[in-house]
């Protein structure tokens, strides 16, 4: 009876071992899956289109910053004038100027907050537009070169990838070439 019990287990084990062996042989016959990764941040910041978009946003930011700086200078000048003239002004006139300075400071704060929100939104839109085009380039590249998987270096948590798996340079070149043809 004992021999029969062990025989059953050996036959089950033998069947499982044969199935694993057959599966591994058929898996080994399949070509290896090509894997690659791309540093999208690098492609965006180094691509011609990415640099153009960033320069446009920077120019807009610089122009707006000049406006904000001019308002700050005006407020500082108003405050300095108030300090110089405080003793010669009536209480009502002094309070009126202080209120005007506070109102301009509130307006400046709102303008600055709106500017920062608009700038962040503009940068986000720029990156999204670039990513749409870049995703198409990466998909086409992956299909053409036979990649089974291409992941983003920064978001995927790639801790190590050898140079052969790093497609950043090729994608950057293809993206720049594609963009210049349009």
Secondary structure as UniProt FT lines:
FT   HELIX           2..29
FT   STRAND          34..38
FT   HELIX           40..46
FT   HELIX           48..85
FT   TURN            86..88
FT   HELIX           91..145
FT   STRAND          147..152
FT   HELIX           153..156
FT   HELIX           163..165
FT   HELIX           168..181
//
